[in-house]
């Protein structure tokens, strides 16, 4: 039996530079938008599968409203103004240095800014980022 250790400070989220100021219980969430294969079932029982090539993923970056990274992400989002082409399409890297896990792409952009609310204490800012054809390695700790 061996002891494993997890250190949240070993999680790197890089999008236009390193991000920081994450929420208390969550740093980032990644949801893959596509299956690996599309299945087609024939009436006679044959099954075919087609590999899906154009894959995307949605990343939710979980910042506090007090994080300076909100300003960085706002600047990136502003690059995507009408007529700017792909100025707001930049690389994304999520790396877990506790082990060897990573998610990376050269093409990512802010899909949706965070919902904003204010209360008696610091609150969350969840930024939605779209990744195109991300490289994915889940290697654990």
N, C-alpha and C positions, 0 to 999 in steps of 0.2 A: 504494500500500500504506500502510495506517495501523496504528499500534501501538495495541493495546488494553491496558488495565490492569485487573486485578481486585484488590480490597482486601477481605478478609474482615471487616474492621471496618465495612464499609458495608452489612452484612446486619443488618437489624433483625428480631427475633422478639419480638412483643409479645402477651402473653397474661396479662391481669391486671396488666400492667406490663411494662417491658422485661426480657427474660431475658438472662443472661450466664453465663460459666463453661463454655463449650462444649468438647467433646472436641478432641483434637489434630488429627484429620483430617476431622471432619465437624461441621456445625452443626445441620442440620435436613434431613429427607427428607420429601417429600410423595408420596403414592400416591393417585391417583384411583380410587375404588372402582367406578365405573360407566362403561360405554361411553356415547357420545353418543346412539346409536340402538340400538333393538332391531330385529333383522331377522327377518322372517317370509317363508319361501319357499313359494309355492303349488305344488301337484303339477303344474300346467300351466306352470310356469316363471316366473310372475309373482313379483315381489319387492316387498314393502312394508317400509317402515321407520317406526318410531314413535319420536319424540323422547322421551328419558328426562328427566323434569323434576326428580324428587326425587333430586338428586345429592349424594353425600357424598365426603369424602376423609379419609384417615388421615395425620396428621402425626406423625413421630417426632422429638421434640426430643432432641438428643444432648448431654447435660450430663456434666460430670465429677462424681464423688461429692463433690468439694470445693466445688462451686458453691453459693452462697447461694440461687440460683433453685430448688433442690430444695425448700427450705422454703416458698417462695412457691407452688410447684405443690402441695405437700402441703396447704397451707391452702385452696387452691381446691378440691382434691379433697374435703376435709372438709366443704365447703359442701353437697356432694351427699348428705348423710346421709338416711336414710329420713324421709319427711314434710317434707323441705325444698323440695319442688317443683322448680323449675328454678334454684335459687340458684347452682348451679355452672355454669350455661350463660352464657358470657360471650363477648365479641368476641375474634377472633384476627386478627393481621396479620403476614404475612411480606413484607418489603419489601427489595428489592435496590437500594440507592441508587447502585450502580455504573452502572446503566442505569435502566430504567423497569419492571422486573418486580415483580409482587406477587401475593399470594394473600390474600384477606380474606373474612371472614364475621362476621355478628353473633351467630351461634349455634355455639359450640364448647364441648366439655367433655372432661375427662380420661377416656378410655376404659379405660386400663389403667396402673397405676403401674409403675415400673421394676422389673426383676429386680435383686436386690441380692446382690453378692458382695464379699468383702474379700480383699486379698492384700498383697503387700509394697510395692505402689505404688498411686497414685491410679488409680481405675478409672471405667468408664462408668456412666451412669444414663440409660436410654432411656425417655422418657415418650411414651405413645401418646395423641394428641388426635384426636377426631372433629370434622370440620367439616361443616356442613350448608349446601348450596347455595353453595359458595365462588365468589367472583369470581376469575377467573384471567387474568392478563396475563403472557405471557412475551415480553419485548422485548429480551432480550440486553443486552450492555454497549455 
